[in-house]
Structures are given as structure tokens and as C-alpha cells.
Amino acid sequence: MPNPFRIRVAALTAALALSCLPTGCSGGAAKDGDLAAQKLDWKACPAPDEAEGGGDTPSPLPGDGAWQCATMKAPLDWSKPKEATIGLALIRAKASGDASKRIGSLIFNFGGPGGSGITTLPAFAEDYAALRTRYDLVSFDPRGVGRSDPVECENDEQLDNYFQQDATPETSAERTQLINRTKQFNAACEKNSKSILPHVRTTDAARDMDLMRQVLGDRQLHYFGISYGTELGGVYAHLFPKNVGRAVLDGVIDPTQNPEQSSLGQAKGFQLALDNFAEDCTSKKTECPIGATPQDVKDRIAKLLTDLDTKPIPGILPRQLTQTAATNGIAQSLYSKDFWEYLTEGLEEAYDGDGKILMLLSDSMNGRSQNGEYSNIMAANIAINCADEKPRYSADYVQQKLPEFRAASPLFGDYLAWGMVSCTSWAVPGAADHPDVSAPGSAPILVVGNTGDPATPYEGAKKMVESLGKGVGVELTYQGQGHGAYDSKNRCVQSTVNGYLLDGKVPKAGTVCS
């Protein structure tokens, strides 16, 4: 079972109602000549395919502007750049302001790994309207994602079964079942995507971005990375420090941690978010419908999950809401304070025997649309993580670590601990214990940490600043809730980030927004 908490699911509304605008991808052998000299054929964006999540084409931009999509060729194997190529799907919104003040392209990666940038950028373009005044806003499906040679593992019916399994085994038989089911999933990935699996590492995606910079005609890479996108941005800066332009990392991954440390940190982060949710619900003037005190709220949630372990309730029929699906749905709702109302309503209904809302939240996390089709976000997430991460954890090792994870989070500890076995039987060896993001000589990189972030705990921002090196990382703190800071719409955060990206104003290190 993967650790879906590592994914930045952009927003519930995006998962339920909005969609991406894909481009076709092409393969084949690289032709003579330099791929950096290729010309992109920008066209109107078609409707997204299943791998990108399905849905409609994006809404028109203000002023009758149109989204444009194209395909960029990149080497399949960067160690053999003159051989086979893959097609990387791109999307852009051209700058809306005075052409003489245009800075260049601003490339976004919204996280995951495994998230489709072609899906997410149009869904949240309004949030970045100020940046569009001087930049072409550009995003992409990284290799292995969406339409960029997507990793394919199991079909929709098999995935329904996969996500219904017990991800927190308590008996020897349940542990064996989890390990065997994980092996089955991983074997399907190898069978269906053998050629791409060795080439989806973050270092590959970083090299793709430098090629993208050149193809787009920019001397330097201007970049906005969120969640896993901060790791990608840090790796890019390490590989190409002299090519870094104005870059922002928001919702920052701790680059010094191995997978076990990261999962343990997330257990603490999601527990903190749950504590804050319970405190918020019970501190309002109106009565909290899911508990009288913060501890009562958490106790009732714990009892619900215990009951669901043996007696699931109706979810989205014919599927039932299991303990695993409920835990997943609760975690999804903690990514943003805007979703807390959905969690409250979902818990109310679950206590009455109706699991639809919590299952809808879980489906959102897993990339399942209402018509039962899955995007490839989970397949890509596992493939990229397993290609990046060297450690492989056994069931016996996880069992020994459970007390430590439970101490970090009584609710999420077991789930996050057992998620560490997802790479154990993976076909491709992992690259390193943790990414190298040291970037001496880079331009300043603005690193934004959120004190209430459940998925990428706040401490990671300081570690990123330290790892980037002296004179590179500049930390900005947001005292808030949810994953990331810019999309909280906090005026202080947005004005500081905009001031850097638009005008080159580097804020004082240690600036705090609340």
C-alpha cells in the first residue's frame, strides 16, 4: 500500500469538478540535432484523458485568452541523449501584461510526485493571476505522469480492490496479505511500464526542466515548486545552480530525511493538523456536532476507525467505507483548512452509518473520478518515490517501528508506518537515501514554510535553507494551517512572494507572516 499522504492533492474541488487539458505524447528515436533547438507546436488543449483524471477542457482565460498545449521531446535516458525520446506534455497561459515588461516563463510543479501540472495549473490559475502579468505561466506532466509516457500498473477494477485492502494489518495473516498484494501491484507496474520505470527519477525530471527552459527561450529558469515540487526545485538548483533565476519553494520537503524519517515526520504533522481541527471545531460559538471537547472529537474518530476495521459501512455503492478509506479521507481533508467543513460533515454522516463523504474524500486522494476511472497519480507516485529512494523496509522492520509511529500519531501512525513497504519489492533500485539539493552559486531561492503544514512539516523549510547553502535559501514563515502557504491567500505571503518573482525583491531572511 502506498503512502498517499505524500501526495499534494491540489484541492477537493479540482478532484471533483475540474480537470486537465492534455497534449499528445510521442516517442521514437531522437533525430540528429539538438533537442534544445526544437520548436513547440502550441495548439488548443484537448480534453484530458483517463491518466490525467478526465473531465472537460479548461475554462477560457480572462480577456478571451486561451490555454495552449504542446509536446516537448526529451531523451528517455539522459545518459544516452541521442537515442530514444519521450514526449512531455506542456500547458501555458501567455503573459497578460505589457509585452515589454515580460520576464519570461514561470514553470510550476504542484507536487506529488505524480500530479499532473496540466490538470492543476488551469484549476488554480486565478490564484496566480498577478504573476501572469509578467510571466507566461507554464506547467507540465513530468515523465511517467498523465500524458508524458504514464506509468501504468493495474486497471480500475483492480485498483478498487487495492485501495480497499487493510493497510494497517494487526495479525500475521493480514501482514502476509498486505505484502502479497503490494507485490502483485508492483509486478503489474513492471509488466506494463518496464521501459519507463528506470527513467522517472527526480534527477531526470530536473534535466527535463533545464531542456524546457532552453526550448522556451529563457536564459534562466524561473520556478514555483509546491510540496514535492520543492524537492524537484532543490535538485534542479543542485544540478544547474548557474541557471536558477527567481525561484520559490512552498510547502517544503525536508531534503535531509530518508523515507522512514519523512513518514514519521508526517505522522506528527497530520496529528498536529487533526489536533488543530478538533480545537477549531470545539472553540466556536456554535456547538461542534462531532464532539464536546478536542479530546472527545479525537476519541470518537478513533472509535469510528476501530469499528470500521471489522464492520465497514456503506460508502459509494457497491463499495464500503473501510478503515483504510476513512483514514485516507480524513487525511485528505486536513490538507487545507477550507476542507475542514467537509470533514465535519463526513464524520457526522459516518457516525450515522453513511460513508459517502469520507469515501469521496478518499477517492480524491487516490485519483478516482466519479465514473470509477483512476488517473495514474498513484502509479506515478510510487514509481518516482521508489526510483528515488534507496531504503527498502521489511514487514518485520515496520513491526518493530510501530510503537514509535503510534507515539507520534495514535490515528495515523500505523498507516504511515506500513506505507513504507510499498517499495520493498520494486523492480528498480532506488537512487539515494535522500536528495542532494546543495546549490552553491545559485541565485536566491525563497523557501516558504507553514507552521501548521501536515504533509510537509514546518521544520523542513529550515532544513532546505541549510541544505541549499549559505546565501541561497531565504526562509519565509507563514503561521497558518494547511499544506503550503501561497494558496492560503494570505496577503502577506502573496505580496512577499509576488514581490520577489515580479520585482526581484528578496525579503529579509526570517520574515514571518500570520
N, C-alpha and C positions, 0 to 999 in steps of 0.2 A: 504494500500500500504506500503510495507516495505521501509526501508531506505537503499537502496543498496549502498550508498556511504560508509557505514561502512565496506563493504567487501573489502578485499585486493584482487582484481583480479590480478593474478600474472603477466600476460602480455598479450597483444593482440595476439602475436604470439602463446602463449600457448593455448589461447582460440580458435584460428582459425586452428592451424595446429598440435599442439602437444596434447598428451593425457596421461592418466594414465594407470597404469598397476595394475589391481585389483587382489584381492585374494578373495576366497570364505569365507563367514562367517557362523558360526554355532551357534545354540542356544541349549537350553535344560537345564537340571538341573545340577548343579555342583556336581562332583563326590567327594567322600571322598578324603582328601588330600589337600595339599597346592597348590593353583594356581601358586604361585611363583616358584614351582618346575617343572612346565610344560616345555616340550621340544618343541621348534618350528620346524615345518617341512618345511624348506625352499625349494622352488621349483622355476622353471622358471615362470615368470609372464605372465598370460594370457592377452588378450586384455581387455580394460576397458569396463564396462557395461554402460548402459544409465545413471545411477545415478552418475557415475564418469565423465561423459561427452563424452563417446565413443572414438573411434579412434584406433590407432594401438599400438602394444606393443612398449616399449621404445627401442631406438637405443642402440646397444652394447656399453659397456664402453670401453675406451681406453685400448689397450693391450688385447683385446678379453675377457675382463671381462663381466660378465653377471649380470643383475639385478635379485634379488631374492625376492620372496614374501612368506608370511606366515600369519597364523591367530593365534592370541593370545586370549585365553579365559579370560574374566573378569566378575565379578559379574554384573548382570543387576542393582541390587540395592545394593549399597555399605553398606547400613545399615543391609543387610541380605546377607553377603558374601558367605554363604554356600548354598544358594538356586540357582535360575535360573542364567544362564550365557549368555553373548552375545559374538560374535566373532569380534575382532578388526583387521582390515586388515593392515598389515605392509609391508614395502618395504625396502630393504637395498642394498647398494653398499659396498662391503667389502674393507677394507683399502688397499691402493695400495703400501704402502711403506714397509720398513723393519719391519718384524713382532715384532722384539724385541723393537721397538720404538712405537708400537701401544699403544694409551692411553685408548681406549675403543670405545663405541658407542657415536655418536653425534646425538641427536634427534632433528628434525626440526618440527616446526609448522609454516606454512606460512600465517595463518590468516583466516579471515572471520568475525565471525565464520562461518563455513560451507564449507571451502575449502578442497579439497582432497589433502592430503600430498602425496599420492601415484601418483597422477597426476603431481603435481608440482615439486617434487624433481628431477625426471628424466629430466623434461623440462629445469631445470636450474642447472643441476649437474656440468656443465662446470665452472659455477661461483664459485663453492665450491671445485674445484679440489685440491687446496692447502691443504684444511682441510682434504681431503680424504687420504693424505699421512700418517696420524697418527690416523685417526678415521674410523670406519665403519659409513658411512652416513646412517641414518635411518629416515624414516618418516612414517606417518600412517594416515588413515582416522579416525578421532575421532568418538566416538559413535554418531549415528544419521546422519553420513556423508558417502557418497559414498557407499562402501560395508559393512560398520560397522553398520548394522541394520539401514538403512537410513530412515529418516523421509520422509513420502510420504503424499502429500496433494492433488493437483489437477493434471489432465492429461495434455498432451501437448496442446491440443486444448483449454482447459480452461485457461491454463497459457498464451497463446497468447492473449486471451481476457483480462485477469487480468493485463497484462503489457501494454495493450493499453488504459486502463481507464485513466480518467483525475485525476491526482494525486495532482492537485492544484485547488480545487473547488473554484468558485467565487460566486455561488448562493446557496440558501438554498437547492434547488433540487439537485445540484451537490454534496453538502456536504452529503446529505442523501444517494445518490447513492454510494459515496466512502465508507461511514461507512457500508452500507449494503453489498457491495462487499467484504470488509475486513472481515466482519462476516462470509460470505459464504466461503471464503478461510480458515479462522481459523477453521470453523466447519469441513471442509474436512480434515484438519490436525488431528483433534481429532478423526474423524471417522476412518481414515486409519492408524493412528500411536499412538493410545491411550496408548499402553503399554510402549512405549519408551519415550514419552513426559516428564514424571516426572523425567527422569534419564539422561538428557543431559546437566545438569549444568556444568559450568566450574570446579567446585569442583570435580565433577565426573570424568571429563577428567584428572584433575591433579592426582587423585588417580590412574587412569589407567596408567599414565606415571610412577608413582612410581612402580607399578607392572611390567611395561615394563622394567624399569631399572633392576629389580631383575631377570626377565626372561632372559634378555640379558647378565646377568652375571657381571654387573657393580656395584661397591661399591657406587659410586656417580653418579648423573645424570648430564651429560654434555649436554648442551641445547642451541639451536639457535631459538629464537622466533621472529616472524615478525608480526607487526600490532596487531591483536587480539592475536597472539601468545605471545605478551609481557604481556598481561593480564593473559593468561594461565601460563606463566612462573612465574609471580609475585604471583599468587595464589598457585602454586606449592611450591615456596620458603616459603610462609606463613605456609603451612601445613607441609612441610618437610624441615625445614631450615638446619638441620644437614646432609641432603642427597644431597645438592646442590654442584656440582662440579664446572666446568668452564661454565658460562652461559652468553649469550649475548642477549639483548633485543633491537630490531631495529625497528624504526617506532612506537614510544611508545604511547600507550593509556594512558590517564590521569586517574589514578585509583581513584581520589577523586571526579570525576564528576558523577552526575546522568544522566539519558538518555537525559533530556532536555538540560542540560549544555553541554553534549557531542555533541548533534545535533547543538546547537548554535555555539560551537567552530568549528565544521566542516563547517558551513556556512561561517565563517570568513576565514577558511583555504582554501576552494575552491575558494572563491572570490579572495584571495591573489594569488592563482595559476593562476586564469584567468587574473588578472592584470599583472602578470609576463609574461604570454603567449602573451598578447596584446603588451606589451612593447618590448618583444623579436622580434615579427614579424615586428613591425614598425621601429625598430632600425637597421635593416640590410641594407647593401648597395643596395641589390635588393629590388624592390618595394613590399610591403606587399599586396597580392592580396585581402585581406578581410577588408582593412581599411587604411585610410591615417594616422591616429593617434591612440594611445591606446584607447582613449575615443570613437573614431569612430568605432573601432573594436567592443567594448563592446555594443555600441548603435545599431549596425547592428545585433549583436547576439540577443539582447533584442527584436528588431523588428521582427526578424525571429520567435522567440518563441511566441510572441504575435499573429502573423499571423497564426502560426500552431495551436493555440488554437481553432480557428474556421475553418481554411482551411488547413487540413493536405495535404501533398504532397506524391507522390508515394515513397515507401521505397523499401523493398524487397517483391515484389508482392506475394500474394494479399494484404499484409499488407501495411498500410500507415505510414509515419513518422508523429507521433503526437507530440504535445508539450512535453508530458511526455517522449517519447522515445528520442527526440532530447536532452532534458536536461540530461537525463541519459547517452547518448552517449558523450556529451561534458564532463561530469564529468569523465567518463572512460578515456578519452584521457588526462586528467590532472594528472593522477596517475604517469606518467613518462614523462620527457622531450622528450624521444625518440618517444612519440606518438604525439607530437605537430604537426608534419608534416601531420599526418592523420587528425587531427582536422582542419587544414588549408584547406586541400583538401576537407574534408567533408563539411565544411561551403561553400566553393566555389561552390560545386555542389548543395548544398541545395538552395543557392540563385538563381540557375538556374532551380530549380524545381525537383532536383533529390536527394532523401534522403537515397540512398543505404548505403553510407559510415557511416553516423551518426547512421543509424539503425543497421549496422553491429557492431559498437562500443557498442550500447545499448544491443544488443544480447549477446555480450561478457560479459558485466557486469551481465546480468541475467542468464548466463549459458545455453544459447540456441545455439545448434550446427546448421550448415548449412542445415542439413536434417530435422530440425524442432523439434528435441528432446531436452528436457531440462535435465540438471543434477539436482541433488537435492540441489544445493548450496543455493538457496533462501529459500527453505523449511527449511533446517537445520539452516540457518542464523536466521530466525525468531524464530524457536523453541528454539535455545540456548539463544538468546537475551531475549526472553520472560520468559524463565525459570530462567534466572539470575536476571532480572531487576524487582524490586518491583513496581515502579510507574506505574500507568495506567492513561492515559491522555484522556480527553473527547474532542469532537469536539468543544464545547463551550470554553474550556480552550485553545485549539490551536488557535482558532479565536482571542482570547484576546492577544495572544503572537505574532501574525503575524507582528505587527509594529516593534518589537524588532528584529525578524528574518530578515525582509526586510532591516532594517538598517545595519545588519551585511552583507547581500548579496542581492542586488536587483535581481540577477539572480537565486540564489539557495535557498534563504530564505524560500519562500513558500513551496517548495518541501520538504526541510528538516523538516520544522515545521509539515507539515501534515504527514510525515513519523512516527511521534510519536504515532499515533493512531493504529499502527499495532498490538500492544499487548493488546489493550483495552478489546477485547472480547476473549482473550486467555484462554484456559481451565485450565492451570496450573498456580498457583500463582508464582510470582517472588520472588527470594530469598532475595535480599537486594537492597539498594539504589545504592551502588557501591561496587566493590570487595575489600576485605581486602588483602593487599599484604605486611603487616608488617612482617619482617623476621629476627628478632634478632638472632644472632648466625650463620647466613648463611655465606658462602664464598662470596668474592666479586662478584658482578654481574655488567657487563659492559652494560651501558644504552646509546644507540646511538640516538641522536635527530637530525632531519634535519630541518633547519630554513625555508625551502620552502615547507614543507610537507603539502598537502591539507587535507588528510584524518585523520592523527593523528598530529595535530598542535604541533609545536616545544615545546611549554610550558609544554606539557605533560611529556617530559623527566625529567625535573626538579622535577615535582610533583611525578613521580615514584621514583626518587632517594630519595626524602624526605620521601616518604611513606615506602620504603624498610627499612629505618632506618640507623642510624649512622654506618659508617664503612662497609655498604653492597653495596649500589648503587654507581657506579663510572660513572660520566657523560662524554660522548664524543660528541662534536658538529660537525656536518657537515654543512657547509654553501653552500647549494645546492638547487636543485629543485627535485620534485617528491616524491613519497611515499617510505620511507625507505632510507637507505644510502649505505649499503654494495653492493647492486646490481647496484648502480650507477657506479661501477668500479673505484671510486676514490681511488687512490693509498694510500693516507694517511689513509683513513678509513679502507681499506682492510688490510694494513700492521699492523695497530694497533689492529684490531680485531683478525687477524691471530696470532699476537704476543702473545695475551692473551690465545687464545684457544690452540695453538700449544705448546707454551713455558711457559705459566703461567705468562707472563709479564703484570702486572696490570699497565695501563697507569696513568699518573698523572691526578687527577680529574680536569675537566675543559679544557682538551685538545681540541683544535679546528683544524679541517681540512677544507680546502677550495679548 
